[in-house]
Amino acid sequence: MGLELVVSGEPVAAAAEHLARAARAGGHIGLSGGDTPRPAYELAASLQPDWSRVELWWIDDRCVPPEHEHSNYRLVEETLLRRLRVQPAVVHRIRGELSPEEAAALYDAELADVLLDLALMGIGADGHTASLFPHAPELLERERRAVAAEPGMEPFLPRVTMTIPFLAESALMVYLVTGADKEEAAGRAFGEPNADTPASLVRGRRTVAIIDREAAGA
């Protein structure tokens, strides 16, 4: 579970290349929400407009309907799916319109026997990744692949998230981290593992962290 740190002047392009490469290869791809990956999704759609060999998953989502403004599904639909010439073979949406426990149970069952070929991750200013927040009980989960999670930041909505042991089996985990406001969190995330910074606990079989100069303090 090695970690490769890449300080890039074009982090969005680098992340988009990973996405496009994975789409060409086919397999299971997990995507995250937030503002940071938006342009990477848009660029990936232009680099590789055919995702027919992909089964698409969400690393986490808020428990809201898919058309809701805070839905990670909606974000990916607007920035990636609508721009593709050929859609993914299967789109595995978290059923955010259901209760958190029901949505998590369905997603956990759907993830059985699945290994992600690529997981695109982000980091919050508090050091969280996915919907795994500092010192949350979800950090201790070792059996399930997806669980309900309490909100750890605004918007304060319940969530469903993939778990640490499931994410650890990802063939390639790519972190995309940009902005000076992430400098302190990035320093902790790629240092010693600590429950204060959940991103420090989440690694794939291979992990690449793409960081812009501001987040790297360079």
KOLMARDO-323128 format. One line per 3 residues: number of its first residue (from 1); their letters; for each residue x, y, z of N, C-alpha, C. Coordinates in steps of 0.02 Angstrom, whole numbers. Layout:
N
NUM = A = X/Y/Z/X/Y/Z/X/Y/Z  ... .
end
This chain:
218
1 = MGL = 42/-60/0/0/0/0/44/62/0  83/69/-52/127/126/-57/90/190/-73  122/246/-56/93/312/-70/141/351/-113 .
4 = ELV = 115/377/-169/154/419/-214/126/489/-212  167/537/-191/146/607/-188/168/643/-251  121/676/-284/136/712/-346/113/784/-337 .
7 = VSG = 161/831/-335/144/902/-333/141/925/-406  82/947/-427/70/960/-497/46/1031/-509  69/1060/-564/43/1124/-585/-23/1118/-622 .
10 = EPV = -40/1056/-641/-104/1043/-675/-137/982/-644  -158/988/-581/-185/929/-546/-250/903/-577  -292/948/-601/-355/927/-631/-342/884/-693 .
13 = AAA = -296/906/-735/-279/867/-795/-250/799/-777  -209/797/-725/-179/734/-704/-233/685/-679  -280/711/-640/-334/668/-615/-379/645/-672 .
16 = AEH = -393/690/-719/-435/672/-777/-402/618/-819  -336/620/-825/-301/568/-863/-309/500/-829  -305/498/-763/-316/435/-727/-386/409/-741 .
19 = LAR = -436/453/-738/-505/433/-751/-513/407/-822  -487/443/-871/-494/423/-940/-459/356/-953  -401/347/-923/-364/284/-931/-404/226/-902 .
22 = AAR = -433/237/-843/-473/185/-812/-535/169/-853  -566/221/-881/-625/210/-922/-608/169/-984  -551/182/-1014/-530/144/-1073/-517/71/-1054 .
25 = AGG = -488/60/-996/-471/-8/-974/-534/-46/-954  -584/-11/-927/-645/-42/-904/-638/-68/-833  -694/-82/-802/-695/-107/-734/-738/-64/-690 .
28 = HIG = -723/-64/-626/-762/-29/-576/-728/36/-555  -762/92/-562/-735/157/-545/-780/189/-491  -749/214/-437/-784/248/-384/-768/322/-385 .
31 = LSG = -819/365/-382/-810/437/-386/-834/472/-323  -804/529/-309/-821/570/-250/-856/634/-272  -887/667/-224/-920/731/-237/-875/789/-217 .
34 = GDT = -905/848/-210/-868/907/-192/-850/949/-253  -827/1010/-240/-811/1056/-294/-746/1038/-330  -699/1008/-293/-632/996/-322/-634/952/-385 .
37 = PRP = -671/897/-386/-667/854/-445/-709/875/-504  -752/926/-497/-796/946/-552/-759/954/-619  -707/996/-622/-674/1005/-687/-638/942/-710 .
40 = AYE = -617/899/-664/-585/836/-684/-636/791/-718  -698/789/-694/-749/749/-727/-764/776/-797  -769/841/-802/-784/871/-867/-728/855/-918 .
43 = LAA = -666/861/-896/-610/847/-940/-606/774/-957  -619/730/-908/-617/658/-921/-668/638/-974  -726/670/-973/-777/654/-1023/-754/672/-1094 .
46 = SLQ = -716/725/-1100/-691/744/-1166/-632/700/-1187  -591/680/-1139/-534/637/-1155/-556/566/-1174  -608/542/-1140/-633/474/-1153/-709/475/-1150 .
49 = PDW = -742/487/-1207/-815/494/-1207/-853/428/-1206  -818/372/-1210/-851/306/-1209/-834/271/-1144  -883/265/-1099/-874/231/-1035/-913/166/-1033 .
52 = SRV = -922/135/-1091/-964/76/-1096/-935/15/-1060  -871/17/-1044/-840/-40/-1011/-836/-31/-935  -868/23/-911/-863/42/-840/-927/26/-802 .
55 = ELW = -918/2/-740/-972/3/-691/-955/59/-642  -1001/107/-635/-987/168/-598/-1019/166/-529  -979/186/-479/-1000/186/-409/-987/254/-378 .
58 = WID = -1021/266/-322/-1009/327/-283/-975/309/-218  -919/343/-203/-884/331/-140/-929/346/-81  -969/399/-87/-1017/417/-35/-1069/463/-65 .
61 = DRC = -1124/472/-30/-1173/521/-51/-1216/540/9  -1248/597/2/-1294/620/54/-1362/587/42  -1399/579/95/-1465/546/90/-1517/597/68 .
64 = VPP = -1515/612/4/-1561/658/-28/-1580/627/-96  -1636/647/-126/-1653/622/-192/-1600/640/-244  -1596/602/-299/-1542/612/-348/-1542/681/-381 .
67 = EHE = -1599/715/-383/-1601/781/-413/-1586/837/-364  -1574/820/-301/-1562/870/-249/-1496/907/-261  -1494/970/-242/-1433/1010/-254/-1373/984/-217 .
70 = HSN = -1383/947/-162/-1326/921/-124/-1310/848/-140  -1340/821/-193/-1328/752/-212/-1263/745/-251  -1220/699/-229/-1159/684/-268/-1176/650/-333 .
73 = YRL = -1231/612/-334/-1253/584/-398/-1267/639/-448  -1304/690/-427/-1320/745/-472/-1256/779/-497  -1208/789/-454/-1146/821/-474/-1112/782/-530 .
76 = VEE = -1107/716/-521/-1075/674/-572/-1117/671/-636  -1182/669/-628/-1224/668/-687/-1214/731/-729  -1211/789/-696/-1204/852/-732/-1136/862/-763 .
79 = TLL = -1084/841/-728/-1016/856/-750/-985/801/-793  -1010/739/-786/-980/683/-822/-1031/647/-867  -1083/620/-836/-1127/575/-873/-1161/609/-933 .
82 = RRL = -1183/671/-924/-1217/705/-979/-1170/723/-1036  -1105/721/-1023/-1056/740/-1073/-1029/679/-1112  -1046/620/-1090/-1019/560/-1122/-1057/543/-1186 .
85 = RVQ = -1021/516/-1234/-1052/491/-1295/-1084/424/-1283  -1051/382/-1242/-1076/316/-1224/-1075/309/-1148  -1133/292/-1119/-1141/289/-1047/-1106/226/-1018 .
88 = PAV = -1093/227/-952/-1066/167/-919/-1113/107/-927  -1084/48/-925/-1124/-13/-931/-1176/-17/-875  -1156/1/-814/-1200/2/-757/-1183/63/-714 .
91 = VHR = -1234/97/-690/-1226/153/-644/-1257/132/-577  -1215/125/-525/-1237/101/-460/-1247/160/-413  -1306/188/-414/-1321/247/-374/-1338/228/-302 .
94 = IRG = -1312/266/-254/-1336/260/-185/-1407/287/-182  -1453/249/-153/-1523/268/-152/-1536/318/-95  -1514/380/-108/-1517/431/-56/-1587/452/-36 .
97 = ELS = -1638/434/-76/-1706/451/-59/-1734/406/-4  -1698/351/11/-1719/305/64/-1689/327/131  -1707/292/184/-1676/306/249/-1602/288/244 .
100 = PEE = -1558/320/284/-1487/304/281/-1472/230/292  -1506/199/339/-1492/129/354/-1513/83/296  -1572/98/267/-1595/58/211/-1550/68/150 .
103 = AAA = -1533/130/135/-1489/144/78/-1421/110/86  -1394/113/148/-1329/83/161/-1332/7/154  -1386/-24/178/-1392/-96/173/-1396/-119/100 .
106 = LYD = -1434/-83/60/-1439/-100/-11/-1372/-92/-46  -1337/-38/-31/-1273/-25/-63/-1220/-75/-41  -1221/-92/23/-1174/-142/49/-1184/-209/13 .
109 = AEL = -1247/-229/2/-1260/-291/-33/-1239/-287/-106  -1250/-229/-137/-1233/-220/-207/-1157/-223/-218  -1119/-203/-167/-1047/-201/-172/-1014/-269/-160 .
112 = ADV = -1053/-320/-143/-1024/-386/-130/-986/-410/-192  -927/-436/-181/-884/-463/-234/-858/-411/-283  -863/-346/-264/-837/-292/-306/-771/-267/-279 .
115 = LLD = -724/-256/-324/-661/-222/-308/-655/-162/-355  -642/-104/-327/-634/-45/-368/-567/-45/-404  -569/-33/-469/-507/-26/-507/-477/44/-496 .
118 = LAL = -521/93/-486/-500/162/-471/-549/192/-423  -523/224/-370/-563/263/-323/-535/333/-322  -576/382/-343/-554/452/-341/-578/483/-276 .
121 = MGI = -531/507/-236/-545/532/-169/-529/606/-164  -560/638/-115/-543/707/-98/-528/711/-23  -510/770/-1/-496/782/70/-531/847/90 .
124 = GAD = -566/845/146/-596/906/173/-546/945/215  -560/1007/229/-515/1047/270/-507/1019/339  -556/978/362/-551/946/428/-515/880/425 .
127 = GHT = -492/860/365/-456/797/357/-500/737/340  -565/747/330/-608/690/313/-599/672/240  -616/611/224/-622/588/155/-682/543/151 .
130 = ASL = -711/537/90/-777/505/84/-823/538/135  -865/500/170/-902/528/227/-877/496/291  -811/495/297/-776/469/355/-745/528/391 .
133 = FPH = -777/547/447/-759/609/482/-717/594/544  -680/644/569/-635/633/626/-671/599/684  -642/544/707/-664/507/766/-735/480/761 .
136 = APE = -763/477/701/-830/450/692/-829/374/702  -884/344/726/-885/271/736/-874/232/671  -890/263/614/-881/229/549/-807/211/536 .
139 = LLE = -761/246/569/-690/231/559/-672/162/587  -714/136/631/-699/72/663/-733/13/628  -773/27/577/-808/-26/542/-759/-71/504 .
142 = RER = -764/-136/514/-718/-182/481/-753/-237/442  -820/-243/447/-855/-297/414/-893/-275/351  -925/-218/355/-968/-198/300/-930/-158/247 .
145 = RAV = -959/-156/187/-929/-119/131/-957/-48/127  -1017/-38/153/-1048/28/154/-1091/35/216  -1091/94/246/-1129/106/307/-1161/175/305 .
148 = AAE = -1212/184/346/-1240/251/356/-1191/291/399  -1189/356/387/-1142/399/423/-1177/464/443  -1163/486/503/-1190/549/526/-1152/607/492 .
151 = PGM = -1187/663/481/-1153/720/449/-1099/748/495  -1041/761/466/-987/790/504/-972/862/487  -1009/888/438/-999/957/416/-1060/979/377 .
154 = EPF = -1064/1043/362/-1119/1067/321/-1114/1041/249  -1170/1028/217/-1238/1028/244/-1249/968/290  -1282/981/346/-1290/929/397/-1345/880/377 .
157 = LPR = -1328/836/331/-1374/785/305/-1343/716/317  -1384/667/335/-1357/599/343/-1330/574/277  -1285/526/281/-1248/504/222/-1241/428/221 .
160 = VTM = -1219/403/164/-1197/334/156/-1127/337/128  -1083/296/155/-1013/298/134/-984/228/127  -938/219/80/-896/159/79/-851/160/141 .
163 = TIP = -829/102/162/-791/95/224/-716/89/210  -677/97/262/-604/93/256/-581/25/228  -605/-31/255/-580/-95/228/-600/-108/156 .
166 = FLA = -660/-84/136/-679/-93/66/-635/-50/21  -625/13/39/-584/57/-1/-512/33/-5  -489/0/48/-419/-23/49/-404/-75/-5 .
169 = ESA = -456/-107/-32/-447/-156/-84/-446/-125/-154  -454/-60/-159/-451/-26/-225/-383/-37/-257  -383/-55/-320/-320/-65/-355/-279/-1/-357 .
172 = LMV = -314/55/-371/-281/120/-374/-326/171/-340  -300/206/-292/-335/261/-259/-300/326/-277  -337/373/-304/-310/438/-324/-342/492/-281 .
175 = YLV = -301/528/-243/-324/587/-207/-311/648/-251  -361/691/-255/-354/755/-289/-364/810/-237  -312/850/-224/-313/899/-170/-288/966/-198 .
178 = TGA = -331/1017/-193/-312/1082/-220/-331/1137/-171  -293/1191/-173/-310/1251/-135/-270/1259/-71  -254/1322/-56/-215/1337/5/-252/1318/68 .
181 = DKE = -319/1316/65/-358/1299/124/-351/1225/142  -323/1185/97/-313/1113/111/-241/1097/132  -198/1148/137/-127/1135/150/-117/1098/216 .
184 = EAA = -148/1122/269/-138/1091/335/-166/1021/336  -226/1012/308/-258/946/306/-218/897/264  -191/920/207/-151/876/165/-88/853/200 .
187 = GRA = -57/899/237/2/880/275/-11/825/324  -70/828/357/-88/776/405/-111/712/369  -146/720/313/-174/662/279/-120/616/252 .
190 = FGE = -64/644/232/-11/604/202/48/596/249  32/602/314/81/589/366/63/525/403  74/524/469/59/465/509/-16/455/516 .
193 = PNA = -40/393/514/-111/379/522/-136/403/590  -194/436/588/-222/463/649/-296/474/639  -337/455/689/-409/462/684/-431/535/682 .
196 = DTP = -386/582/700/-401/653/692/-408/671/618  -376/632/576/-375/645/504/-392/581/467  -456/567/456/-474/503/424/-440/489/358 .
199 = ASL = -425/541/319/-391/529/255/-324/495/265  -294/502/323/-230/469/336/-238/394/345  -300/371/356/-314/301/367/-337/265/304 .
202 = VRG = -350/301/251/-381/273/191/-331/271/134  -310/210/117/-263/198/63/-288/139/21  -272/140/-43/-286/82/-85/-225/37/-89 .
205 = RRT = -229/-13/-132/-170/-56/-142/-113/-14/-170  -130/34/-211/-83/85/-234/-118/152/-227  -84/201/-200/-115/266/-188/-72/321/-218 .
208 = VAI = -103/365/-258/-69/423/-287/-105/485/-261  -68/530/-232/-96/593/-208/-73/649/-255  -121/678/-291/-106/733/-337/-124/798/-302 .
211 = IDR = -74/839/-289/-83/899/-248/-58/960/-287  -97/1013/-286/-72/1073/-320/-22/1109/-274  11/1159/-301/65/1191/-264/39/1227/-202 .
214 = EAA = -21/1254/-205/-50/1289/-147/-63/1240/-90  -93/1183/-105/-106/1133/-53/-41/1103/-26  10/1101/-68/75/1075/-46/116/1127/-9 .
217 = GA = 94/1190/-10/132/1243/23/196/1259/-15  196/1245/-80/256/1255/-120/255/1325/-152 .
end
